[in-house]
Amino acid sequence: SSDLVEILMDGGGSPFSEFDIGARTVVPALRALGVDELEIVIASHPDTDHIEGLVSVLERMPVQQLVIGIPKEGKPLFDELIAVAKRKKVKVIEVRRGGVIHLKGARLDFLNPPNEAYAEDNNNSVTFVITIDALGGQQKKYKALFLGDLASSVEQELAFPDVDIIMAGHHGSPHSTSEQLLRAAQPEQAILSYGRNTYGHPSREVIDRLESFNVLIQATHEHGAIRIPLR
């Protein structure tokens, strides 16, 4: 897999749990996919359910770069992640709105966070569009949008291109993945990432919204790992 660019966005986690999701779920899953090194690991924002698993990923796998948004010093898990990156000599890159990372066969355009942080951590989520060249030398490019836990109020401030795939915001919360976003981005497929939870994710509103735009919905809770072949 050395000629492929391999990127990991977030690593899961549960507050107050002793279960090491990075060591016991994420790393084995990556190895099963044949991933031996990650060019980029992206920590969308410092909430436990997004970055806890990344600590063990950095401990156990070669990683070239860790991409973060607004740093959150003093939050123990975030501090631990940065400490592990330092110890493992992983380059830490802070991104802001308008930033671009070019990779072989792919490009990441960052839409968020802004230079001036929002008060709410979720709204400082690293939000980006990845553009991937089709395999086999075709001219087609695929675009996927990752929103982290961004709220609709911030979506209104961003300009979204047409994309093929969207990772629904905030696990399918009713306050994310707005109608305006869907009208702008026109995705064909949506991935909803959630497990059993007490938050009511995903909301019926978001499911209805996606269906009204004829978006094909797939959920990790139903399907486990979701693979989308790019043809």
Helices and strands as residue ranges (DSSP letters): E 7-9, H 21-21, I 22-26, H 27-32, E 38-42, H 48-60, E 63-68, H 76-87, E 91-94, E 100-103, E 106-112, G 121-124, E 127-133, G 135-137, E 141-146, H 152-155, E 165-167, G 169-172, H 179-185, E 189-192, H 204-212, E 216-219, H 220-223
